[in-house]
C-alpha cells in the first residue's frame, strides 16, 4: 500500500472539517462537547465503526470509543487518541469565523485539534475505500477534557492504551513539519486567598484585602520561573463589591518542566507559599498533573517508521520533545510506543487567529494512513 496513491482531497476534507469546527465545544460546556462527539460518532458509524458512548463525570462531556471492523478485532492494535474540547467559549465562531485565505483556513479549534482528529478519520476512510486491511485493528478514542488537564478521563485513556500496541496522537504538528516524541511534565495548582472584610470607604484600614495578597503572590510565582521550570498564573477571580475590601480571591497556576525532578522541586516551592501574612491566609493546593514523557526505544522505533513513510512521500520528519501537555504524556509515560504531533500544521492555537495550513490535511493524512497500513 502506497499512501501517495490514496485519493485524499483537501477540499472535500475542508467541507467535512467545517461542520466540526462550527460545532463549538468548549471544555466547560458538557452539552456542547457532547454535540461535537455526536457528530464524530455519526461520521464513524457511517464508516462502519462500532460506537460506544461512555458517560461523562465531574461535569464534563462524555467519551466516544470507536472500534473499526477487523479480523483481529479484540487483539492489541493501534489507538488513535484525540480530544474534542477547545478553549474557545461559545460565540467565538462570530469573532473567529470559518474563512479560507489561500493556504490558511481559520476557525476555533481547527488547529487544536479538530483538524488532526478529522484527518485521522479520513486516513481510515481512504484505506477502507481502497479495500485495504490494516495489519492491526484500529480504535479511536475522543475525549472531552484535555484542555484542563484531563481530570475526568485519564483512567479511560490509560486503560485503553494498555490494550493496544501503539498510540498515535494527532495533536498539532510542529512548525518544521516535525512530530513530538516526548513532552514536558506539567502541574496545575489552585490558589486561594482569604482576608478580612470591611467597608472600603468608611473603615478601609480595618480590612485585609485578599486581592492584594493574591496580586503579591502572583508576582512571587512569576519570579520563580527558571530555565528548568516555569510558573504562570492564568486565572484570577476576586471580590464581589467595589465598596467592600475583598474577603476572597482565587486563582489557578501552571508549572512546566522538562524533567520530572525539576517539576517535583517546583511543586514543593509552590506548596511552600501557603501561609498567613498580615492576617490574610494564602493556600496553594495541587491540581491535576501530567507526568514527563521521555522517549524510549519503543517510541523511537515508531518514530523511525513514521520518518521512513514521510521520506517515501518526499518530506522530512524531524522530531523533538515539546512543551504543552497532551494525553500522550500519559501513554508515553506508561512505556507504550507513542507518537504525538501527527496532526495539522498551522499556528496561533488558543487565540482568535487560530489557523491550519490547508495542504497539511492531505500530507498528514497520507502519513497517518501510511502508519495505519504498516504498523504490525
KOLDO-278953 format. One record per residue (C-alpha): residue in one letter; x, y, z. Coordinates in pm, whole numbers, plus 50000, padded with zeros to 5 digits. Example, Ala and Ser with C-alpha at 12.3 -4.5 7.8 and 13.67 -1.06 7.14 Angstrom:
% residues 2
<rec residuo="a" x="51230" y="49550" z="50780"/>
<rec residuo="s" x="51367" y="49894" z="50714"/>
***
This chain:
% residues 376
<rec residuo="x" x="50000" y="50000" z="50000"/>
<rec residuo="x" x="50149" y="50329" z="49886"/>
<rec residuo="x" x="49972" y="50614" z="50073"/>
<rec residuo="x" x="50076" y="50851" z="49795"/>
<rec residuo="x" x="49824" y="50678" z="49569"/>
<rec residuo="x" x="49527" y="50730" z="49801"/>
<rec residuo="x" x="49291" y="50998" z="49660"/>
<rec residuo="x" x="49290" y="51240" z="49952"/>
<rec residuo="x" x="49112" y="51564" z="49856"/>
<rec residuo="x" x="49181" y="51873" z="50066"/>
<rec residuo="x" x="48863" y="52049" z="49952"/>
<rec residuo="x" x="48644" y="51756" z="50050"/>
<rec residuo="x" x="48827" y="51731" z="50382"/>
<rec residuo="x" x="48770" y="52102" z="50448"/>
<rec residuo="x" x="48399" y="52060" z="50381"/>
<rec residuo="x" x="48373" y="51786" z="50644"/>
<rec residuo="x" x="48601" y="51963" z="50888"/>
<rec residuo="x" x="48394" y="52281" z="50869"/>
<rec residuo="x" x="48098" y="52103" z="51028"/>
<rec residuo="x" x="48323" y="52002" z="51317"/>
<rec residuo="x" x="48475" y="52346" z="51366"/>
<rec residuo="x" x="48142" y="52527" z="51355"/>
<rec residuo="x" x="48012" y="52297" z="51627"/>
<rec residuo="x" x="48177" y="52486" z="51912"/>
<rec residuo="x" x="48286" y="52265" z="52201"/>
<rec residuo="x" x="48447" y="52449" z="52495"/>
<rec residuo="x" x="48560" y="52214" z="52771"/>
<rec residuo="x" x="48333" y="52356" z="53042"/>
<rec residuo="x" x="48016" y="52322" z="52832"/>
<rec residuo="x" x="47945" y="51949" z="52854"/>
<rec residuo="x" x="47640" y="51969" z="52628"/>
<rec residuo="x" x="47841" y="52147" z="52359"/>
<rec residuo="x" x="48122" y="51890" z="52375"/>
<rec residuo="x" x="47867" y="51610" z="52358"/>
<rec residuo="x" x="47715" y="51765" z="52046"/>
<rec residuo="x" x="48059" y="51757" z="51884"/>
<rec residuo="x" x="48110" y="51397" z="51994"/>
<rec residuo="x" x="47771" y="51311" z="51841"/>
<rec residuo="x" x="47886" y="51445" z="51504"/>
<rec residuo="x" x="48211" y="51248" z="51518"/>
<rec residuo="x" x="48024" y="50934" z="51629"/>
<rec residuo="x" x="47785" y="50966" z="51335"/>
<rec residuo="x" x="48074" y="51007" z="51090"/>
<rec residuo="x" x="48248" y="50698" z="51228"/>
<rec residuo="x" x="47926" y="50495" z="51235"/>
<rec residuo="x" x="47884" y="50565" z="50862"/>
<rec residuo="x" x="48240" y="50438" z="50819"/>
<rec residuo="x" x="48134" y="50108" z="50978"/>
<rec residuo="x" x="48275" y="50153" z="51327"/>
<rec residuo="x" x="48115" y="50012" z="51638"/>
<rec residuo="x" x="48047" y="50312" z="51860"/>
<rec residuo="x" x="48050" y="50309" z="52239"/>
<rec residuo="x" x="47944" y="50610" z="52445"/>
<rec residuo="x" x="48093" y="50644" z="52792"/>
<rec residuo="x" x="47914" y="50889" z="53019"/>
<rec residuo="x" x="48099" y="51195" z="53143"/>
<rec residuo="x" x="48171" y="51275" z="53505"/>
<rec residuo="x" x="48283" y="51574" z="53715"/>
<rec residuo="x" x="48067" y="51797" z="53499"/>
<rec residuo="x" x="48250" y="51718" z="53174"/>
<rec residuo="x" x="48122" y="51572" z="52850"/>
<rec residuo="x" x="48143" y="51204" z="52766"/>
<rec residuo="x" x="48382" y="50984" z="52571"/>
<rec residuo="x" x="48344" y="50816" z="52233"/>
<rec residuo="x" x="48522" y="50489" z="52164"/>
<rec residuo="x" x="48504" y="50360" z="51809"/>
<rec residuo="x" x="48632" y="50021" z="51700"/>
<rec residuo="x" x="48668" y="49963" z="51328"/>
<rec residuo="x" x="48593" y="49624" z="51166"/>
<rec residuo="x" x="48896" y="49396" z="51158"/>
<rec residuo="x" x="48964" y="49020" z="51150"/>
<rec residuo="x" x="49179" y="49060" z="51464"/>
<rec residuo="x" x="48921" y="49266" z="51650"/>
<rec residuo="x" x="48986" y="49250" z="52023"/>
<rec residuo="x" x="49362" y="49191" z="51989"/>
<rec residuo="x" x="49615" y="49467" z="52074"/>
<rec residuo="x" x="49633" y="49718" z="51792"/>
<rec residuo="x" x="49655" y="50091" z="51727"/>
<rec residuo="x" x="49487" y="50355" z="51943"/>
<rec residuo="x" x="49426" y="50699" z="51794"/>
<rec residuo="x" x="49369" y="50933" z="52089"/>
<rec residuo="x" x="49230" y="51285" z="52046"/>
<rec residuo="x" x="49031" y="51543" z="52238"/>
<rec residuo="x" x="48725" y="51726" z="52109"/>
<rec residuo="x" x="48717" y="52007" z="52365"/>
<rec residuo="x" x="48857" y="52350" z="52286"/>
<rec residuo="x" x="48950" y="52660" z="52485"/>
<rec residuo="x" x="48713" y="52883" z="52287"/>
<rec residuo="x" x="48381" y="52979" z="52455"/>
<rec residuo="x" x="48050" y="52955" z="52272"/>
<rec residuo="x" x="48017" y="53254" z="52039"/>
<rec residuo="x" x="48383" y="53259" z="51934"/>
<rec residuo="x" x="48271" y="53150" z="51587"/>
<rec residuo="x" x="48136" y="53503" z="51539"/>
<rec residuo="x" x="48480" y="53653" z="51607"/>
<rec residuo="x" x="48687" y="53376" z="51454"/>
<rec residuo="x" x="48466" y="53289" z="51160"/>
<rec residuo="x" x="48546" y="52997" z="50934"/>
<rec residuo="x" x="48738" y="53152" z="50649"/>
<rec residuo="x" x="48987" y="53043" z="50385"/>
<rec residuo="x" x="49274" y="53269" z="50283"/>
<rec residuo="x" x="49498" y="53093" z="50037"/>
<rec residuo="x" x="49668" y="52805" z="50216"/>
<rec residuo="x" x="49531" y="52911" z="50554"/>
<rec residuo="x" x="49194" y="52821" z="50698"/>
<rec residuo="x" x="49072" y="52974" z="51025"/>
<rec residuo="x" x="48828" y="52867" z="51295"/>
<rec residuo="x" x="48805" y="52791" z="51668"/>
<rec residuo="x" x="48970" y="52459" z="51747"/>
<rec residuo="x" x="49063" y="52389" z="51385"/>
<rec residuo="x" x="49432" y="52360" z="51479"/>
<rec residuo="x" x="49398" y="52227" z="51834"/>
<rec residuo="x" x="49290" y="51969" z="51750"/>
<rec residuo="x" x="48987" y="51908" z="51530"/>
<rec residuo="x" x="49197" y="51920" z="51213"/>
<rec residuo="x" x="49418" y="51635" z="51332"/>
<rec residuo="x" x="49122" y="51431" z="51452"/>
<rec residuo="x" x="48946" y="51474" z="51119"/>
<rec residuo="x" x="49244" y="51378" z="50904"/>
<rec residuo="x" x="49286" y="51063" z="51115"/>
<rec residuo="x" x="48935" y="50952" z="51027"/>
<rec residuo="x" x="48995" y="51042" z="50663"/>
<rec residuo="x" x="49303" y="50816" z="50666"/>
<rec residuo="x" x="49091" y="50525" z="50793"/>
<rec residuo="x" x="48823" y="50607" z="50536"/>
<rec residuo="x" x="49072" y="50613" z="50249"/>
<rec residuo="x" x="49220" y="50275" z="50346"/>
<rec residuo="x" x="48872" y="50123" z="50370"/>
<rec residuo="x" x="48773" y="50259" z="50029"/>
<rec residuo="x" x="49088" y="50100" z="49887"/>
<rec residuo="x" x="48974" y="49768" z="50043"/>
<rec residuo="x" x="49298" y="49755" z="50239"/>
<rec residuo="x" x="49301" y="49561" z="50563"/>
<rec residuo="x" x="49548" y="49706" z="50811"/>
<rec residuo="x" x="49778" y="49460" z="50991"/>
<rec residuo="x" x="49637" y="49571" z="51328"/>
<rec residuo="x" x="49288" y="49667" z="51445"/>
<rec residuo="x" x="49222" y="50039" z="51498"/>
<rec residuo="x" x="49046" y="50205" z="51790"/>
<rec residuo="x" x="48966" y="50577" z="51805"/>
<rec residuo="x" x="48911" y="50744" z="52142"/>
<rec residuo="x" x="48776" y="51102" z="52153"/>
<rec residuo="x" x="48771" y="51272" z="52495"/>
<rec residuo="x" x="48619" y="51592" z="52642"/>
<rec residuo="x" x="48864" y="51748" z="52889"/>
<rec residuo="x" x="49224" y="51763" z="52765"/>
<rec residuo="x" x="49239" y="52142" z="52772"/>
<rec residuo="x" x="49202" y="52140" z="53152"/>
<rec residuo="x" x="49446" y="51857" z="53218"/>
<rec residuo="x" x="49225" y="51552" z="53152"/>
<rec residuo="x" x="49094" y="51522" z="53510"/>
<rec residuo="x" x="48796" y="51302" z="53423"/>
<rec residuo="x" x="48927" y="51069" z="53153"/>
<rec residuo="x" x="49291" y="50989" z="53230"/>
<rec residuo="x" x="49189" y="50646" z="53361"/>
<rec residuo="x" x="48999" y="50567" z="53041"/>
<rec residuo="x" x="49289" y="50677" z="52820"/>
<rec residuo="x" x="49541" y="50474" z="53016"/>
<rec residuo="x" x="49318" y="50166" z="53024"/>
<rec residuo="x" x="49256" y="50181" z="52650"/>
<rec residuo="x" x="49624" y="50244" z="52575"/>
<rec residuo="x" x="49720" y="49939" z="52780"/>
<rec residuo="x" x="49506" y="49723" z="52548"/>
<rec residuo="x" x="49700" y="49838" z="52241"/>
<rec residuo="x" x="50049" y="49814" z="52092"/>
<rec residuo="x" x="50077" y="50173" z="51969"/>
<rec residuo="x" x="49926" y="50513" z="52044"/>
<rec residuo="x" x="49900" y="50781" z="51775"/>
<rec residuo="x" x="49809" y="51134" z="51890"/>
<rec residuo="x" x="49703" y="51380" z="51615"/>
<rec residuo="x" x="49774" y="51693" z="51817"/>
<rec residuo="x" x="49908" y="51981" z="51603"/>
<rec residuo="x" x="50227" y="51912" z="51413"/>
<rec residuo="x" x="50538" y="52118" z="51468"/>
<rec residuo="x" x="50614" y="52424" z="51255"/>
<rec residuo="x" x="50910" y="52244" z="51093"/>
<rec residuo="x" x="50678" y="51961" z="50983"/>
<rec residuo="x" x="50803" y="51765" z="51281"/>
<rec residuo="x" x="50634" y="51530" z="51524"/>
<rec residuo="x" x="50650" y="51503" z="51901"/>
<rec residuo="x" x="50836" y="51218" z="52071"/>
<rec residuo="x" x="50821" y="51344" z="52429"/>
<rec residuo="x" x="50651" y="51610" z="52641"/>
<rec residuo="x" x="50737" y="51812" z="52947"/>
<rec residuo="x" x="50588" y="51748" z="53288"/>
<rec residuo="x" x="50306" y="51979" z="53392"/>
<rec residuo="x" x="50143" y="52056" z="53726"/>
<rec residuo="x" x="49838" y="52272" z="53795"/>
<rec residuo="x" x="49764" y="52449" z="54122"/>
<rec residuo="x" x="49462" y="52608" z="54284"/>
<rec residuo="x" x="49525" y="52933" z="54470"/>
<rec residuo="x" x="49306" y="53078" z="54746"/>
<rec residuo="x" x="49349" y="53398" z="54947"/>
<rec residuo="x" x="49124" y="53472" z="55246"/>
<rec residuo="x" x="49122" y="53818" z="55405"/>
<rec residuo="x" x="48902" y="54025" z="55635"/>
<rec residuo="x" x="48608" y="54232" z="55506"/>
<rec residuo="x" x="48539" y="54595" z="55580"/>
<rec residuo="x" x="48368" y="54894" z="55419"/>
<rec residuo="x" x="48613" y="55026" z="55162"/>
<rec residuo="x" x="48503" y="55384" z="55227"/>
<rec residuo="x" x="48426" y="55412" z="55597"/>
<rec residuo="x" x="48661" y="55153" z="55754"/>
<rec residuo="x" x="48920" y="55071" z="55489"/>
<rec residuo="x" x="49210" y="55025" z="55730"/>
<rec residuo="x" x="49032" y="54757" z="55932"/>
<rec residuo="x" x="49001" y="54529" z="55630"/>
<rec residuo="x" x="49257" y="54289" z="55489"/>
<rec residuo="x" x="49237" y="54251" z="55113"/>
<rec residuo="x" x="49251" y="53904" z="54963"/>
<rec residuo="x" x="49301" y="54064" z="54622"/>
<rec residuo="x" x="49610" y="54249" z="54740"/>
<rec residuo="x" x="49760" y="53927" z="54875"/>
<rec residuo="x" x="49674" y="53740" z="54554"/>
<rec residuo="x" x="49845" y="54013" z="54348"/>
<rec residuo="x" x="50155" y="53995" z="54568"/>
<rec residuo="x" x="50171" y="53617" z="54533"/>
<rec residuo="x" x="50123" y="53630" z="54155"/>
<rec residuo="x" x="50438" y="53840" z="54126"/>
<rec residuo="x" x="50621" y="53599" z="54354"/>
<rec residuo="x" x="50507" y="53300" z="54147"/>
<rec residuo="x" x="50613" y="53461" z="53819"/>
<rec residuo="x" x="50954" y="53538" z="53971"/>
<rec residuo="x" x="51009" y="53168" z="54045"/>
<rec residuo="x" x="51047" y="53089" z="53673"/>
<rec residuo="x" x="51384" y="52950" z="53565"/>
<rec residuo="x" x="51513" y="52775" z="53254"/>
<rec residuo="x" x="51442" y="52444" z="53424"/>
<rec residuo="x" x="51090" y="52512" z="53548"/>
<rec residuo="x" x="50834" y="52776" z="53450"/>
<rec residuo="x" x="50548" y="52920" z="53655"/>
<rec residuo="x" x="50249" y="53126" z="53548"/>
<rec residuo="x" x="49910" y="53230" z="53682"/>
<rec residuo="x" x="49639" y="53217" z="53417"/>
<rec residuo="x" x="49309" y="53253" z="53603"/>
<rec residuo="x" x="49218" y="53501" z="53881"/>
<rec residuo="x" x="48885" y="53584" z="54047"/>
<rec residuo="x" x="48828" y="53814" z="54344"/>
<rec residuo="x" x="48586" y="54040" z="54521"/>
<rec residuo="x" x="48211" y="54097" z="54494"/>
<rec residuo="x" x="48162" y="54469" z="54562"/>
<rec residuo="x" x="48394" y="54758" z="54486"/>
<rec residuo="x" x="48296" y="54925" z="54813"/>
<rec residuo="x" x="48399" y="54622" z="55019"/>
<rec residuo="x" x="48751" y="54510" z="55099"/>
<rec residuo="x" x="48769" y="54170" z="54928"/>
<rec residuo="x" x="48745" y="53871" z="55159"/>
<rec residuo="x" x="48825" y="53607" z="54899"/>
<rec residuo="x" x="49030" y="53570" z="54583"/>
<rec residuo="x" x="49105" y="53255" z="54387"/>
<rec residuo="x" x="49334" y="53165" z="54102"/>
<rec residuo="x" x="49492" y="52888" z="53901"/>
<rec residuo="x" x="49860" y="52844" z="53825"/>
<rec residuo="x" x="50060" y="52622" z="53591"/>
<rec residuo="x" x="50414" y="52489" z="53618"/>
<rec residuo="x" x="50608" y="52311" z="53344"/>
<rec residuo="x" x="50946" y="52137" z="53340"/>
<rec residuo="x" x="51145" y="51920" z="53101"/>
<rec residuo="x" x="51245" y="51680" z="53379"/>
<rec residuo="x" x="51027" y="51526" z="53645"/>
<rec residuo="x" x="51275" y="51608" z="53921"/>
<rec residuo="x" x="51262" y="51978" z="53828"/>
<rec residuo="x" x="50882" y="51973" z="53836"/>
<rec residuo="x" x="50884" y="51795" z="54172"/>
<rec residuo="x" x="51102" y="52072" z="54315"/>
<rec residuo="x" x="50871" y="52329" z="54160"/>
<rec residuo="x" x="50572" y="52166" z="54325"/>
<rec residuo="x" x="50747" y="52188" z="54662"/>
<rec residuo="x" x="50817" y="52559" z="54609"/>
<rec residuo="x" x="50456" y="52628" z="54515"/>
<rec residuo="x" x="50311" y="52443" z="54811"/>
<rec residuo="x" x="50554" y="52627" z="55042"/>
<rec residuo="x" x="50382" y="52957" z="54953"/>
<rec residuo="x" x="50090" y="52862" z="55175"/>
<rec residuo="x" x="50072" y="53059" z="55497"/>
<rec residuo="x" x="49934" y="53368" z="55669"/>
<rec residuo="x" x="50071" y="53720" z="55623"/>
<rec residuo="x" x="49920" y="54039" z="55770"/>
<rec residuo="x" x="49605" y="53849" z="55870"/>
<rec residuo="x" x="49550" y="53716" z="55516"/>
<rec residuo="x" x="49572" y="53342" z="55456"/>
<rec residuo="x" x="49710" y="53214" z="55126"/>
<rec residuo="x" x="49657" y="52849" z="55038"/>
<rec residuo="x" x="49805" y="52650" z="54749"/>
<rec residuo="x" x="49667" y="52308" z="54663"/>
<rec residuo="x" x="49784" y="52078" z="54389"/>
<rec residuo="x" x="49561" y="52015" z="54088"/>
<rec residuo="x" x="49595" y="51768" z="53802"/>
<rec residuo="x" x="49943" y="51669" z="53686"/>
<rec residuo="x" x="50085" y="51533" z="53364"/>
<rec residuo="x" x="50397" y="51315" z="53404"/>
<rec residuo="x" x="50703" y="51383" z="53197"/>
<rec residuo="x" x="50718" y="51168" z="52885"/>
<rec residuo="x" x="51071" y="51084" z="52779"/>
<rec residuo="x" x="51108" y="50885" z="52456"/>
<rec residuo="x" x="51215" y="50523" z="52496"/>
<rec residuo="x" x="51326" y="50265" z="52240"/>
<rec residuo="x" x="50967" y="50175" z="52150"/>
<rec residuo="x" x="50868" y="50533" z="52077"/>
<rec residuo="x" x="51183" y="50597" z="51877"/>
<rec residuo="x" x="51125" y="50282" z="51668"/>
<rec residuo="x" x="50773" y="50408" z="51599"/>
<rec residuo="x" x="50915" y="50745" z="51502"/>
<rec residuo="x" x="51164" y="50583" z="51263"/>
<rec residuo="x" x="50875" y="50401" z="51096"/>
<rec residuo="x" x="50695" y="50735" z="51052"/>
<rec residuo="x" x="51011" y="50904" z="50926"/>
<rec residuo="x" x="51052" y="50635" z="50659"/>
<rec residuo="x" x="50693" y="50681" z="50545"/>
<rec residuo="x" x="50736" y="51060" z="50530"/>
<rec residuo="x" x="51056" y="51018" z="50329"/>
<rec residuo="x" x="50873" y="50796" z="50080"/>
<rec residuo="x" x="50621" y="51080" z="50046"/>
<rec residuo="x" x="50901" y="51329" z="49977"/>
<rec residuo="x" x="50908" y="51500" z="50318"/>
<rec residuo="x" x="51147" y="51526" z="50609"/>
<rec residuo="x" x="51002" y="51446" z="50952"/>
<rec residuo="x" x="51213" y="51588" z="51236"/>
<rec residuo="x" x="51120" y="51514" z="51595"/>
<rec residuo="x" x="51156" y="51672" z="51938"/>
<rec residuo="x" x="51009" y="51686" z="52286"/>
<rec residuo="x" x="50751" y="51960" z="52326"/>
<rec residuo="x" x="50623" y="52192" z="52592"/>
<rec residuo="x" x="50250" y="52197" z="52645"/>
<rec residuo="x" x="50093" y="51877" z="52763"/>
<rec residuo="x" x="49878" y="51626" z="52578"/>
<rec residuo="x" x="49728" y="51291" z="52655"/>
<rec residuo="x" x="50044" y="51148" z="52502"/>
<rec residuo="x" x="50210" y="51234" z="52835"/>
<rec residuo="x" x="50013" y="50955" z="52997"/>
<rec residuo="x" x="50059" y="50685" z="52734"/>
<rec residuo="x" x="50424" y="50768" z="52673"/>
<rec residuo="x" x="50498" y="50763" z="53046"/>
<rec residuo="x" x="50335" y="50418" z="53060"/>
<rec residuo="x" x="50604" y="50292" z="52822"/>
<rec residuo="x" x="50364" y="50233" z="52534"/>
<rec residuo="x" x="50516" y="50339" z="52199"/>
<rec residuo="x" x="50353" y="50678" z="52137"/>
<rec residuo="x" x="50387" y="50926" z="51852"/>
<rec residuo="x" x="50236" y="51271" z="51907"/>
<rec residuo="x" x="50205" y="51582" z="51693"/>
<rec residuo="x" x="50072" y="51386" z="51396"/>
<rec residuo="x" x="49805" y="51647" z="51323"/>
<rec residuo="x" x="49792" y="51952" z="51101"/>
<rec residuo="x" x="50047" y="52227" z="51066"/>
<rec residuo="x" x="49926" y="52575" z="51146"/>
<rec residuo="x" x="49953" y="52825" z="51426"/>
<rec residuo="x" x="49811" y="53071" z="51678"/>
<rec residuo="x" x="49641" y="52799" z="51878"/>
<rec residuo="x" x="49420" y="52918" z="52166"/>
<rec residuo="x" x="49383" y="53263" z="52005"/>
<rec residuo="x" x="49136" y="53443" z="51778"/>
<rec residuo="x" x="49375" y="53388" z="51485"/>
<rec residuo="x" x="49392" y="53008" z="51506"/>
<rec residuo="x" x="49455" y="52853" z="51164"/>
<rec residuo="x" x="49575" y="52548" z="50977"/>
<rec residuo="x" x="49782" y="52512" z="50663"/>
<rec residuo="x" x="49537" y="52353" z="50421"/>
<rec residuo="x" x="49796" y="52145" z="50238"/>
<rec residuo="x" x="49889" y="51973" z="50562"/>
<rec residuo="x" x="49549" y="51799" z="50572"/>
<rec residuo="x" x="49643" y="51574" z="50281"/>
<rec residuo="x" x="50012" y="51550" z="50371"/>
<rec residuo="x" x="49946" y="51444" z="50728"/>
<rec residuo="x" x="49650" y="51231" z="50619"/>
<rec residuo="x" x="49884" y="51031" z="50397"/>
<rec residuo="x" x="50136" y="50997" z="50680"/>
<rec residuo="x" x="49865" y="50869" z="50915"/>
<rec residuo="x" x="49738" y="50626" z="50650"/>
<rec residuo="x" x="50091" y="50500" z="50597"/>
<rec residuo="x" x="50133" y="50430" z="50966"/>
<rec residuo="x" x="49800" y="50253" z="50993"/>
<rec residuo="x" x="49884" y="50045" z="50686"/>
<rec residuo="x" x="50226" y="49929" z="50804"/>
<rec residuo="x" x="50237" y="49905" z="51184"/>
<rec residuo="x" x="50230" y="49546" z="51300"/>
***
